[in-house]
Amino acid sequence: MPSDEEMSETIAALVARAARGGSLATVEGEEVRGGDLGAAVERFAGVLRSLGLGPGDRVGIVLPNGPEMALSLLASMVVGSAAPLNPKYREEEFRFYLEDLRPAAVIVGADAGPGEVVAAAVPAGVPLVRVAGQGFAAELTTGDGQAGGGQRSGSAPSGGDEALVLHTSGTTSRPKIVPLRQRNLYSSAHNIAASLRLTEADRSLAVMPLFHIHGIMAGLLAPLSAGGGAVVTPGFDAFGFHRWLAESAATYYTAVPTMHQMVLARAPKDRPHALRLIRSSSARLPAAVREGLEERFAVPVIEAYGMTEASHQIACSPLPPGPHKPGSVGVATGVDVAILDREGRQLPAGERGEISIKGPTVITAYENTPSANEQAFTGGWFRTGDEGVLDEDGYLFITGRLKEQINKGGEKISPLEVDEVLLRHPKVAEAVTFAIPHDKLGEEVGAAVVRAPGEELSDAELRRFLSERLAAFKVPRTIVFVDEVPKGATGKLQRIGLWERLQADGR
């Protein structure tokens, strides 16, 4: 029998906190608050329980961002474990993920016909649960069209049970299963809320995908854990964003740097807003973008560092009056952070090595991947694969992704450093630096660049600009101008394999 403490470290406890005054809203103005919010989540949860689902059962969710997705996600974690998937996957991808995850059921939209996910789920014998209706009044229906109808599960998850299961990005290998426990998410939500000083008066404008840890934790669970609210959008829309911001009275939003760049590029000069802060995570925020956002919105821009295996946030820049250190992602939030060398020895402040973490939000193992666990865990530390340094004050500086680092004839180059300089050119809108195979040097430096609207920019002009600010060996040998740089489903830049993709596109 789980103890009271174990039961308190659950998403059910977090939802109960939200039901005492928190809220969910849509950009169209629909809202569910307090007890009605709790009842809406319970309405979805009751249907899942009626199918006999409970702790340990995974519920796949294939829905676009919106109120139905938010309720399905919360209900699945209250009952068992949520396994949200990108609704843009194709049938072959769904087959892989359903086989890998083995969900007990999959929630799909009411209009999901014999398309990608249904074509993958039905032959695999995975029961479908459909969303009927729209908004916060929507319901879940089972195969016979009725809400309910099976044997109700009598148990509830405790803190040690799985709450959410996601996959790593799999850019260089087969995606690994990341099982996150109830207490992992509960702790992370409170850590994020504390670092942003969220209260019942705060509400997020949730533009990140709710199948990604960033959107789930910082956009949804963190404000609810503080008794605040979340405005669930259909997903990021650069053209609708500023209207949503003005009409929602959101006090913060969190996004990846590419989204922030688009927000800044389309920011009207005098449109009112209720923002108290802006948060950036999942990739390094260029200084020029941070400075532009702070100037336009007159609020602090907080940089955070996180990853799926840590239930998202690891470190975060302090809010004023805490000191801001340019280039840093701030200090640890609820976890221990160390810099380890290749042998697993902890390095002193100022020395560069692999960022490693441990604490209540960090997974204890990947699922069914012993070789990955052997590489990732050293003496109780989880090795993130990111390179960085801690200063004397405990501020963390990320110097690159070890797998993305460019090795040019023995010279190690951080693509982030080159990105930073590229984005300072006034005619550059977006840029990503990557490795190009070289027969003698091993790797060369390449860059894909999006020109600012209406601007003419040659590679020679850009290379001269870079040469004045970077050592010669860091200046890209090849600059490719593109209409848009490749991004993943969450808006993150895709470096690994980019040269091969550009060549396949005839660049």
C-alpha positions as CSV (number, residue, x, y, z in Angstrom):
1,M,0.0,0.0,0.0
2,P,1.6,3.3,-1.1
3,S,2.3,5.8,1.7
4,D,0.6,9.2,1.9
5,E,4.0,10.7,0.8
6,E,4.2,8.5,-2.2
7,M,0.6,9.4,-3.2
8,S,1.3,13.1,-2.7
9,E,4.1,13.0,-5.3
10,T,1.8,12.3,-8.2
11,I,0.1,14.1,-11.1
12,A,-3.2,13.4,-9.4
13,A,-2.0,15.5,-6.5
14,L,-0.9,18.2,-8.9
15,V,-4.3,18.2,-10.6
16,A,-6.0,18.4,-7.2
17,R,-3.9,21.5,-6.5
18,A,-5.0,23.0,-9.8
19,A,-8.6,22.2,-9.1
20,R,-8.5,24.5,-6.1
21,G,-8.2,27.6,-8.4
22,G,-6.1,26.9,-11.4
23,S,-7.4,27.0,-15.0
24,L,-7.0,25.9,-18.5
25,A,-8.1,28.2,-21.3
26,T,-8.1,28.3,-25.1
27,V,-7.0,31.2,-27.4
28,E,-10.7,31.5,-28.4
29,G,-11.6,32.4,-24.8
30,E,-13.1,29.1,-23.5
31,E,-12.0,28.4,-20.0
32,V,-12.4,25.7,-17.3
33,R,-11.4,26.7,-13.8
34,G,-11.0,25.2,-10.3
35,G,-13.4,22.3,-9.6
36,D,-14.6,22.3,-13.2
37,L,-11.0,21.7,-14.3
38,G,-10.7,18.8,-11.9
39,A,-14.1,17.4,-13.1
40,A,-13.0,17.6,-16.8
41,V,-9.8,15.7,-16.1
42,E,-11.7,13.1,-14.1
43,R,-14.3,12.7,-16.9
44,F,-11.5,11.6,-19.2
45,A,-9.8,9.6,-16.5
46,G,-13.0,7.7,-15.7
47,V,-13.3,6.4,-19.2
48,L,-9.7,5.1,-19.2
49,R,-10.4,3.4,-15.8
50,S,-13.5,1.9,-17.2
51,L,-11.3,0.1,-19.7
52,G,-9.5,-1.5,-16.8
53,L,-6.5,0.7,-17.2
54,G,-4.4,1.7,-14.1
55,P,-0.8,2.1,-12.9
56,G,1.7,0.7,-15.4
57,D,-0.7,1.0,-18.4
58,R,0.5,3.2,-21.2
59,V,-2.0,5.4,-23.1
60,G,-0.8,6.5,-26.5
61,I,-2.1,10.0,-27.4
62,V,-2.2,11.2,-31.0
63,L,-3.9,14.6,-31.0
64,P,-3.0,18.1,-32.1
65,N,-2.3,20.7,-29.4
66,G,-5.5,22.1,-27.8
67,P,-7.8,21.5,-24.9
68,E,-8.6,17.9,-25.9
69,M,-4.9,17.1,-25.9
70,A,-4.3,18.8,-22.5
71,L,-7.2,16.9,-20.9
72,S,-6.1,13.5,-22.4
73,L,-2.5,14.1,-21.3
74,L,-3.5,14.9,-17.7
75,A,-6.0,12.1,-17.5
76,S,-3.6,9.5,-18.8
77,M,-1.0,10.5,-16.2
78,V,-3.7,10.5,-13.4
79,V,-4.7,6.9,-14.3
80,G,-1.5,5.4,-15.6
81,S,1.2,6.6,-18.0
82,A,0.9,9.0,-21.0
83,A,2.7,8.2,-24.2
84,P,2.0,11.2,-26.5
85,L,3.2,11.0,-30.1
86,N,3.6,13.5,-32.8
87,P,0.4,13.5,-34.8
88,K,2.4,14.3,-38.0
89,Y,4.1,10.9,-37.9
90,R,3.5,8.6,-40.9
91,E,2.2,5.1,-40.7
92,E,5.6,3.4,-40.6
93,E,6.7,5.7,-37.7
94,F,3.5,4.9,-35.8
95,R,4.1,1.2,-36.3
96,F,7.6,1.6,-34.8
97,Y,6.5,3.6,-31.8
98,L,3.4,1.5,-31.0
99,E,5.5,-1.7,-31.2
100,D,8.2,-0.1,-29.0
101,L,5.8,1.4,-26.4
102,R,3.2,-1.4,-26.3
103,P,0.3,1.0,-25.2
104,A,-2.8,-0.5,-23.7
105,A,-4.9,2.0,-25.7
106,V,-4.5,5.0,-28.0
107,I,-6.5,8.2,-27.9
108,V,-7.2,9.7,-31.3
109,G,-9.5,12.4,-32.7
110,A,-13.1,11.7,-33.6
111,D,-12.3,12.2,-37.3
112,A,-9.3,9.8,-37.3
113,G,-10.3,7.6,-40.2
114,P,-8.2,4.9,-41.8
115,G,-5.2,7.1,-41.8
116,E,-1.7,6.8,-40.4
117,V,-2.2,6.0,-36.7
118,V,-5.3,3.9,-37.2
119,A,-3.6,1.9,-40.0
120,A,-0.8,1.2,-37.5
121,A,-2.9,0.6,-34.4
122,V,-5.7,-1.7,-35.7
123,P,-3.5,-4.5,-37.1
124,A,-1.4,-4.4,-33.9
125,G,-4.6,-4.9,-31.8
126,V,-4.3,-1.6,-29.9
127,P,-7.7,-0.4,-28.8
128,L,-8.7,3.1,-30.0
129,V,-10.3,5.6,-27.7
130,R,-11.8,8.6,-29.6
131,V,-12.4,12.2,-28.6
132,A,-16.0,13.2,-29.1
133,G,-16.9,16.8,-29.1
134,Q,-14.7,19.8,-28.9
135,G,-13.0,22.0,-26.3
136,F,-13.3,21.3,-22.6
137,A,-16.7,19.8,-23.0
138,A,-15.3,17.0,-25.1
139,E,-15.5,13.4,-23.9
140,L,-13.7,10.1,-24.6
141,T,-15.6,7.3,-26.2
142,T,-14.7,3.6,-26.4
143,G,-15.0,1.3,-29.4
144,D,-18.8,1.0,-29.1
145,G,-19.2,4.8,-29.0
146,Q,-20.0,4.8,-25.3
147,A,-18.1,6.6,-22.6
148,G,-17.1,3.7,-20.4
149,G,-18.3,0.1,-20.4
150,G,-15.5,-2.0,-19.1
151,Q,-14.2,-3.1,-15.7
152,R,-13.1,-0.1,-13.6
153,S,-9.5,-0.2,-12.3
154,G,-9.5,0.3,-8.5
155,S,-5.9,1.4,-7.9
156,A,-4.1,4.8,-8.5
157,P,-0.5,5.5,-9.3
158,S,2.0,6.3,-6.5
159,G,5.1,8.4,-6.8
160,G,7.2,5.5,-8.0
161,D,5.0,4.5,-10.9
162,E,5.6,5.6,-14.4
163,A,3.7,8.8,-15.5
164,L,5.1,9.7,-18.9
165,V,7.1,7.8,-21.5
166,L,8.9,9.6,-24.3
167,H,11.6,8.8,-26.8
168,T,15.0,10.5,-27.3
169,S,15.4,12.2,-30.6
170,G,17.4,9.4,-32.2
171,T,19.5,11.7,-34.4
172,T,22.4,9.2,-34.5
173,S,20.9,5.9,-33.3
174,R,17.6,4.2,-32.6
175,P,15.4,6.3,-30.3
176,K,15.7,5.3,-26.7
177,I,12.6,4.9,-24.4
178,V,12.7,7.4,-21.5
179,P,10.3,6.3,-18.7
180,L,9.6,9.2,-16.3
181,R,8.0,8.5,-12.9
182,Q,5.2,10.4,-11.2
183,R,7.6,11.9,-8.6
184,N,10.0,12.9,-11.4
185,L,7.4,15.1,-13.1
186,Y,5.9,16.3,-9.8
187,S,9.3,17.5,-8.6
188,S,10.2,19.0,-11.9
189,A,7.0,21.0,-12.2
190,H,7.6,22.5,-8.7
191,N,11.2,23.2,-9.5
192,I,10.3,25.1,-12.7
193,A,7.5,27.0,-10.9
194,A,9.9,28.0,-8.1
195,S,12.6,29.2,-10.5
196,L,10.1,31.4,-12.3
197,R,8.3,32.4,-9.1
198,L,5.0,31.3,-10.4
199,T,1.9,32.0,-8.4
200,E,-1.9,31.6,-8.8
201,A,-1.8,34.9,-10.8
202,D,0.4,33.4,-13.5
203,R,-0.7,31.8,-16.7
204,S,1.4,30.5,-19.6
205,L,0.8,30.8,-23.3
206,A,1.5,27.2,-24.1
207,V,2.8,27.2,-27.7
208,M,5.2,24.2,-27.4
209,P,4.0,20.8,-28.6
210,L,2.4,18.8,-25.8
211,F,4.1,15.6,-27.0
212,H,7.4,17.1,-26.0
213,I,8.8,17.4,-22.5
214,H,9.4,21.2,-22.8
215,G,5.7,21.9,-23.5
216,I,4.4,19.4,-21.0
217,M,6.5,20.6,-18.1
218,A,7.1,24.3,-18.5
219,G,3.9,25.1,-20.5
220,L,1.4,23.0,-18.7
221,L,2.3,21.2,-15.5
222,A,4.5,24.0,-13.9
223,P,1.8,26.7,-13.9
224,L,-0.9,24.2,-12.7
225,S,1.4,23.1,-9.9
226,A,1.5,26.7,-8.6
227,G,-2.3,27.0,-8.8
228,G,-2.1,29.1,-11.9
229,G,-3.2,28.5,-15.4
230,A,-2.3,27.6,-19.0
231,V,-3.7,28.9,-22.3
232,V,-3.5,25.9,-24.6
233,T,-2.9,27.0,-28.2
234,P,-3.2,25.0,-31.4
235,G,0.6,25.1,-31.5
236,F,3.1,27.8,-32.4
237,D,1.8,30.2,-35.0
238,A,4.1,33.2,-35.7
239,F,1.2,35.1,-37.3
240,G,-1.3,34.5,-34.6
241,F,1.1,34.7,-31.6
242,H,0.9,38.4,-30.8
243,R,-2.9,38.4,-31.0
244,W,-3.0,35.4,-28.6
245,L,-0.5,37.1,-26.3
246,A,-2.6,40.3,-26.1
247,E,-6.0,38.6,-25.7
248,S,-4.9,35.8,-23.3
249,A,-3.3,38.0,-20.6
250,A,-0.6,35.4,-20.3
251,T,2.2,36.3,-17.9
252,Y,4.9,34.2,-19.6
253,Y,5.5,32.0,-22.5
254,T,8.3,29.4,-23.1
255,A,9.7,28.4,-26.5
256,V,12.7,27.3,-28.4
257,P,15.1,29.9,-29.9
258,T,13.8,29.6,-33.5
259,M,10.3,30.4,-32.2
260,H,11.6,33.4,-30.3
261,Q,13.3,34.6,-33.5
262,M,10.0,34.6,-35.3
263,V,8.2,36.3,-32.4
264,L,10.8,39.1,-32.5
265,A,10.7,39.4,-36.3
266,R,6.9,40.0,-36.2
267,A,6.6,41.9,-32.9
268,P,4.4,45.0,-33.3
269,K,5.8,48.1,-31.7
270,D,3.2,49.1,-29.2
271,R,0.8,46.2,-28.7
272,P,0.0,45.7,-25.0
273,H,0.8,42.5,-23.1
274,A,0.7,41.2,-19.6
275,L,4.1,39.4,-19.7
276,R,6.2,39.2,-16.6
277,L,9.0,37.1,-18.2
278,I,9.9,35.2,-21.3
279,R,11.5,31.7,-21.0
280,S,13.8,30.0,-23.5
281,S,15.0,26.4,-23.5
282,S,15.9,23.3,-25.5
283,A,18.7,25.1,-27.4
284,R,21.0,28.0,-26.9
285,L,19.4,31.4,-27.3
286,P,21.5,33.8,-29.4
287,A,22.4,36.9,-27.5
288,A,21.0,39.2,-30.2
289,V,17.6,37.5,-29.9
290,R,17.6,37.8,-26.1
291,E,18.5,41.4,-26.3
292,G,15.9,42.1,-28.9
293,L,13.1,40.4,-26.9
294,E,14.1,42.3,-23.7
295,E,14.1,45.6,-25.5
296,R,10.7,45.0,-27.3
297,F,8.8,43.5,-24.3
298,A,10.6,45.2,-21.4
299,V,10.7,42.0,-19.4
300,P,13.5,39.6,-18.4
301,V,14.3,36.8,-20.8
302,I,15.2,33.7,-18.7
303,E,17.3,30.9,-20.3
304,A,16.9,27.4,-19.1
305,Y,18.7,24.1,-19.8
306,G,16.8,20.9,-19.8
307,M,16.5,17.4,-21.4
308,T,13.9,14.7,-21.4
309,E,15.9,12.4,-19.2
310,A,15.8,15.1,-16.4
311,S,12.0,15.7,-16.7
312,H,13.0,18.9,-18.6
313,Q,14.7,21.6,-16.5
314,I,18.2,21.2,-15.1
315,A,19.3,24.8,-14.7
316,C,17.8,28.2,-15.1
317,S,18.9,31.8,-15.1
318,P,17.8,33.7,-11.9
319,L,15.1,36.3,-12.2
320,P,16.1,39.8,-11.3
321,P,17.6,40.9,-9.0
322,G,19.6,37.7,-9.3
323,P,22.7,38.3,-11.5
324,H,22.5,37.5,-15.2
325,K,25.7,36.1,-16.7
326,P,25.8,36.4,-20.5
327,G,26.2,33.0,-22.2
328,S,25.1,31.1,-19.1
329,V,21.9,29.0,-18.6
330,G,22.0,29.8,-14.9
331,V,22.2,27.7,-11.8
332,A,21.0,24.2,-11.0
333,T,17.3,23.9,-10.1
334,G,16.5,20.9,-7.8
335,V,19.3,18.7,-9.2
336,D,23.0,18.3,-8.6
337,V,25.2,19.4,-11.6
338,A,28.8,18.4,-12.0
339,I,31.4,18.5,-14.8
340,L,33.0,15.1,-15.4
341,D,36.1,14.1,-17.4
342,R,36.1,11.0,-19.6
343,E,37.1,8.8,-16.7
344,G,34.1,10.0,-14.6
345,R,36.2,12.3,-12.3
346,Q,34.6,15.5,-11.2
347,L,36.3,18.6,-12.5
348,P,36.8,21.8,-10.6
349,A,35.2,25.2,-11.5
350,G,36.5,26.6,-14.7
351,E,37.4,23.3,-16.4
352,R,35.5,22.0,-19.4
353,G,34.0,18.5,-19.5
354,E,30.7,16.6,-19.8
355,I,27.7,18.1,-18.0
356,S,26.4,15.4,-15.6
357,I,23.4,15.4,-13.3
358,K,21.6,13.5,-10.5
359,G,18.5,14.2,-8.5
360,P,14.8,13.5,-8.0
361,T,13.9,14.5,-11.6
362,V,16.4,12.3,-13.3
363,I,15.7,8.9,-14.7
364,T,17.4,5.8,-13.3
365,A,17.7,4.0,-16.6
366,Y,16.5,3.9,-20.2
367,E,14.2,1.1,-21.0
368,N,15.6,-2.1,-22.5
369,T,18.8,-0.5,-23.5
370,P,21.7,-1.8,-21.3
371,S,24.4,-0.5,-23.6
372,A,23.0,3.0,-23.5
373,N,22.7,2.8,-19.7
374,E,26.3,1.7,-19.3
375,Q,27.4,4.7,-21.3
376,A,25.1,7.2,-19.7
377,F,25.5,6.4,-16.0
378,T,28.7,6.8,-14.1
379,G,28.9,6.5,-10.3
380,G,25.4,7.7,-9.8
381,W,25.7,10.5,-12.3
382,F,23.8,10.7,-15.6
383,R,26.1,12.0,-18.4
384,T,24.1,14.3,-20.6
385,G,26.3,14.3,-23.7
386,D,26.6,18.1,-23.5
387,E,29.9,19.8,-22.9
388,G,30.1,22.7,-20.5
389,V,31.8,24.4,-17.6
390,L,30.7,25.6,-14.1
391,D,32.1,28.9,-12.8
392,E,33.0,29.7,-9.2
393,D,29.4,30.8,-8.5
394,G,27.8,27.7,-9.8
395,Y,26.6,29.2,-13.1
396,L,26.6,26.7,-16.0
397,F,27.9,27.5,-19.4
398,I,27.2,25.1,-22.3
399,T,29.9,25.0,-24.8
400,G,28.4,22.4,-27.2
401,R,26.9,19.1,-27.8
402,L,29.7,16.5,-27.8
403,K,28.2,14.6,-30.8
404,E,27.7,17.9,-32.7
405,Q,31.2,19.2,-32.1
406,I,33.2,19.8,-35.3
407,N,36.7,18.3,-35.4
408,K,38.6,20.1,-38.1
409,G,42.0,18.5,-38.3
410,G,42.2,18.3,-34.5
411,E,40.8,21.8,-33.9
412,K,37.5,21.4,-31.9
413,I,34.9,23.9,-33.0
414,S,31.5,24.5,-31.2
415,P,28.8,25.1,-33.8
416,L,27.0,27.2,-31.2
417,E,29.8,29.8,-31.3
418,V,29.7,30.2,-35.0
419,D,25.9,30.4,-34.9
420,E,26.2,33.3,-32.5
421,V,28.3,35.3,-34.8
422,L,26.3,34.5,-37.9
423,L,23.1,35.8,-36.2
424,R,24.8,39.1,-35.4
425,H,24.8,40.0,-39.1
426,P,21.9,42.3,-39.7
427,K,21.0,40.5,-43.0
428,V,20.8,37.1,-41.4
429,A,17.4,35.8,-40.1
430,E,18.3,32.2,-39.2
431,A,21.5,30.2,-39.3
432,V,22.8,26.8,-38.3
433,T,26.4,25.6,-38.3
434,F,27.2,21.9,-39.0
435,A,30.0,19.5,-39.9
436,I,30.9,18.6,-43.5
437,P,33.0,15.5,-44.1
438,H,36.5,16.2,-45.4
439,D,38.9,13.7,-46.8
440,K,42.0,15.2,-45.2
441,L,40.8,17.2,-42.2
442,G,38.1,14.8,-41.1
443,E,35.5,17.5,-40.9
444,E,35.0,21.1,-42.2
445,V,32.7,23.8,-41.1
446,G,29.5,24.5,-43.0
447,A,26.5,26.8,-42.4
448,A,23.0,27.1,-43.7
449,V,21.7,30.6,-43.7
450,V,18.3,32.3,-44.2
451,R,18.5,35.8,-45.4
452,A,16.4,38.5,-43.6
453,P,13.3,39.4,-45.7
454,G,14.1,41.6,-48.6
455,E,17.9,41.5,-48.1
456,E,20.7,40.6,-50.5
457,L,23.6,38.9,-48.9
458,S,26.5,37.0,-50.6
459,D,28.6,34.3,-49.1
460,A,31.7,36.5,-49.6
461,E,30.2,39.4,-47.7
462,L,29.1,37.0,-44.9
463,R,32.5,35.3,-44.8
464,R,34.3,38.7,-44.5
465,F,32.0,39.6,-41.5
466,L,32.8,36.3,-39.9
467,S,36.6,36.6,-40.5
468,E,36.6,39.8,-38.5
469,R,35.1,38.1,-35.5
470,L,36.3,34.5,-35.6
471,A,39.6,32.6,-35.9
472,A,40.1,31.6,-39.5
473,F,39.7,27.9,-38.9
474,K,36.2,28.5,-37.5
475,V,34.9,30.4,-40.6
476,P,32.6,28.1,-42.6
477,R,34.2,26.8,-45.8
478,T,30.7,26.3,-47.3
479,I,27.7,28.7,-46.8
480,V,24.4,27.5,-48.2
481,F,21.5,30.0,-48.5
482,V,18.1,28.4,-47.9
483,D,14.5,29.5,-47.5
484,E,14.3,27.8,-44.1
485,V,16.7,25.7,-42.0
486,P,15.6,22.2,-41.2
487,K,14.0,21.9,-37.8
488,G,12.6,19.0,-35.7
489,A,9.0,18.7,-34.6
490,T,9.6,21.0,-31.6
491,G,11.4,23.7,-33.6
492,K,14.9,22.7,-32.7
493,L,17.6,23.1,-35.3
494,Q,18.8,19.8,-36.8
495,R,22.6,19.8,-37.2
496,I,23.5,16.1,-37.4
497,G,23.2,14.8,-40.9
498,L,22.3,18.3,-42.2
499,W,24.9,18.3,-45.0
500,E,23.6,15.0,-46.3
501,R,20.1,16.4,-46.3
502,L,21.1,19.5,-48.2
503,Q,22.9,17.5,-50.8
504,A,19.9,15.3,-51.2
505,D,17.9,18.4,-51.9
506,G,20.3,19.4,-54.6
507,R,22.1,22.2,-52.6
